């Protein structure tokens, strides 16, 4: 589905991502892990064409650089860790924005921001309804996003991406700053979404427990390079983790878990 070849990102003399290669296939959930400054988020930004890079990013064999923005949006959805909600749109209106790339012709962006196409029937309505139901936000569909909790806001933007109906979902620390219950909800929702054939997920994560619990594949990065890439069971082990994090990772995890045994 996604093939990244020799991806390199440089800012002046500073190399952030250094000749990175990996693939993601249908049904896979790739967990991208590594210490701060490893280049994880920059790699995601390059895949979404948000920064200048050298190398290739191919989606289903096609060069992403040659795709128009609307074409990319129909292929790839992105959920970031922070959302700056400064407008009093309703949950439903925000979710409906996920259908913008599917609009025929050149519709007015203001009509979509006002939610004027909601309720006219067709695939857009169905996609919005399904996304609201999947994320448990139906009862709050008319509520202003300015009144939502952090977890509710993240689920709203997750619903927006679900409504977009991409084949590949990119997540940059999707549960950062969220309470445990919302972390669980978001990862289980994504896991459920992934069950539909023809889909895949890439997540940047710091929580290695979540990476091991949900990932099918892992990419471990350090200093912009790939240290190891393969199945999560093979990569998220002491052999690789200890040298990257410069500590006994499994020992630390067991020590933390030991506090909960009674």
C-alpha positions in Angstrom: 0.0 0.0 0.0 2.6 2.5 1.1 6.3 2.3 0.1 8.9 4.8 1.3 12.2 4.8 -0.5 15.3 6.6 0.7 13.3 9.3 2.4 15.6 12.2 3.6 14.6 15.5 5.2 17.2 18.2 5.7 16.8 21.7 7.2 20.0 23.4 6.1 22.9 21.4 7.3 20.8 19.4 9.8 19.5 16.0 8.7 16.3 15.1 10.5 15.3 11.9 8.5 18.2 10.0 6.9 17.7 7.6 4.0 14.6 5.9 5.5 13.0 2.9 3.9 9.9 1.0 4.9 6.6 -0.4 3.6 3.1 -0.7 5.0 0.7 -3.3 3.7 -3.1 -3.7 3.9 -4.3 -4.7 7.4 -1.0 -3.7 9.1 -0.7 -1.2 12.0 2.8 0.2 11.9 4.0 1.6 15.2 6.8 4.2 14.8 8.8 4.4 18.1 12.0 6.0 19.2 13.3 8.7 21.6 12.6 12.4 21.2 14.4 13.9 18.2 14.4 10.6 16.3 12.6 12.1 13.3 9.3 10.3 13.8 6.9 13.2 13.3 9.0 14.7 10.5 8.8 11.4 8.7 5.0 11.5 9.0 5.0 15.1 7.8 7.0 14.1 4.7 4.7 11.2 3.9 1.7 13.7 3.9 3.7 16.1 1.7 3.9 18.6 4.5 7.6 19.2 4.2 10.3 19.1 1.5 12.1 15.8 1.2 14.2 13.7 -1.2 13.4 10.1 -2.0 10.1 8.6 -2.9 6.7 8.1 -1.2 4.6 5.8 -3.2 0.9 5.0 -2.5 -0.3 2.0 -4.3 2.6 2.5 -6.7 1.9 6.1 -7.4 4.2 9.0 -6.5 2.5 11.1 -3.8 4.2 14.2 -5.0 2.2 14.0 -8.2 -1.2 13.7 -6.6 -3.4 16.8 -6.0 -4.3 17.6 -2.4 -7.9 16.3 -2.8 -6.5 13.0 -4.3 -4.2 12.6 -1.4 -7.0 13.3 1.1 -9.0 10.5 -0.4 -6.1 8.1 0.1 -4.6 9.3 3.4 -6.1 10.6 6.6 -4.1 12.3 9.3 -4.9 12.7 13.0 -2.5 14.9 15.0 -2.0 15.1 18.7 -3.1 18.7 19.1 -6.2 20.5 17.8 -6.7 24.3 18.1 -10.4 24.6 18.4 -11.1 28.3 18.3 -14.4 28.2 16.4 -17.9 27.3 17.7 -18.7 24.7 15.1 -20.8 21.7 16.1 -19.4 18.2 16.4 -21.4 17.3 13.3 -20.1 20.2 11.2 -16.5 19.3 12.1 -17.0 15.6 11.2 -18.7 16.6 7.9 -15.5 18.5 6.9 -14.0 15.0 6.4 -16.1 14.7 3.3 -14.7 17.8 1.6 -12.3 16.0 -0.6 -15.1 13.8 -2.0 -17.2 16.8 -3.1 -17.7 16.9 -6.9 -16.5 20.0 -8.7 -15.4 23.2 -6.9 -17.8 23.6 -4.0 -17.6 26.7 -1.9 -15.5 25.9 1.2 -17.8 28.2 3.3 -20.8 25.9 2.5 -18.9 23.0 4.0 -17.7 24.9 7.0 -21.3 25.9 7.6 -22.4 22.3 7.3 -25.0 23.2 4.7 -24.5 19.9 2.8 -25.4 17.8 5.8 -28.9 16.3 5.6 -29.2 16.3 1.9 -28.9 12.6 1.6 -26.3 10.5 -0.2 -23.0 9.1 0.7 -21.8 12.1 2.7 -24.6 11.8 5.2 -24.0 8.0 5.6 -20.3 8.5 6.1 -20.9 11.2 8.7 -23.5 9.1 10.5 -21.3 6.0 10.6 -18.3 8.1 11.9 -20.4 9.6 14.7 -21.7 6.2 15.6 -18.3 4.5 15.6 -16.8 7.2 17.9 -19.8 7.4 20.2 -20.4 11.1 19.4 -24.0 10.9 18.1 -25.6 12.3 21.3 -23.2 15.3 21.1 -23.5 16.0 17.4 -25.1 19.4 17.9 -22.8 20.4 20.7 -20.1 23.1 20.1 -16.6 21.7 20.0 -15.6 24.5 22.4 -17.5 22.8 25.2 -15.9 19.3 24.7 -13.4 17.6 27.0 -10.0 16.7 25.6 -11.1 13.1 24.9 -14.3 14.1 23.3 -12.5 16.6 21.0 -10.0 13.9 20.0 -12.9 11.5 19.2 -14.6 14.3 17.1 -11.5 14.7 15.0 -11.1 11.0 14.8 -14.7 10.8 13.5 -13.7 13.5 10.9 -10.9 11.3 9.6 -13.2 8.2 9.6 -15.8 10.2 7.6 -13.0 11.0 5.1 -12.8 7.3 4.5 -9.1 7.1 3.7 -7.3 3.8 3.0 -4.3 4.8 5.2 -4.6 6.5 8.5 -1.6 8.4 9.9 -1.5 9.2 13.7 1.0 11.4 15.5 0.7 10.6 19.2 -3.1 10.4 19.0 -3.6 9.9 22.7 -1.0 12.3 24.0 -2.3 14.2 27.1 -5.5 12.1 27.2 -6.7 10.3 30.3 -6.3 6.5 30.4 -10.0 5.9 29.5 -9.7 8.0 26.4 -6.4 6.4 25.4 -8.1 3.0 25.6 -11.1 4.3 23.6 -9.1 5.9 20.8 -6.9 2.9 20.2 -9.8 0.5 20.3 -11.7 2.6 17.9 -8.8 2.7 15.5 -8.4 -1.1 15.9 -12.0 -1.6 15.0 -11.7 0.8 12.0 -8.7 -1.3 10.7 -10.8 -4.5 10.5 -12.3 -3.3 7.2 -10.3 -4.7 4.3 -8.2 -2.3 2.3 -7.0 -0.2 5.2 -3.8 0.3 7.1 -2.5 2.5 10.0 0.8 4.2 10.9 1.1 5.6 14.4 3.9 7.6 16.0 3.9 6.5 19.7 5.9 7.0 22.8 4.0 4.5 24.9 5.7 1.2 24.1 3.0 -0.8 25.9 0.4 0.6 23.5 2.7 -0.2 20.6 3.1 -3.8 21.7 -0.6 -4.2 22.4 -2.0 -2.9 19.1 0.9 -2.9 16.6 1.4 -5.6 14.0 4.6 -4.0 12.6 7.1 -1.7 14.2 9.7 0.8 12.9 12.3 1.8 15.5 14.0 5.1 14.7 17.0 7.0 16.2 18.8 10.0 14.9 16.7 10.0 11.8 17.6 6.5 10.8 15.8 3.2 11.0 17.3 1.0 13.7 15.0 -1.9 12.9 11.8 -2.6 11.1 9.7 -5.7 11.1 6.9 -7.4 13.0 6.2 -5.8 16.4 7.0 -9.0 18.2 10.5 -9.1 16.7 11.3 -5.4 16.9 9.9 -4.3 20.3 12.4 -6.3 22.3 15.4 -5.6 24.5 17.9 -6.4 21.7 16.8 -3.2 19.9 15.1 -1.1 22.5 17.8 -1.0 25.1 20.5 0.5 22.8 18.1 3.1 21.4 16.7 4.2 24.8 20.0 3.6 26.6 18.3 1.7 29.5 16.8 -1.7 30.4 13.4 -1.0 28.9 11.8 -4.4 29.7 13.2 -4.2 33.3 11.7 -0.7 33.7 8.3 -1.9 32.4 8.3 -4.9 34.7 9.2 -2.6 37.6 6.2 -0.3 36.8 3.9 -3.2 36.4 5.0 -4.7 39.7 3.5 -1.8 41.5 0.0 -3.1 40.6 0.4 -6.7 41.8 -1.3 -7.2 45.2 
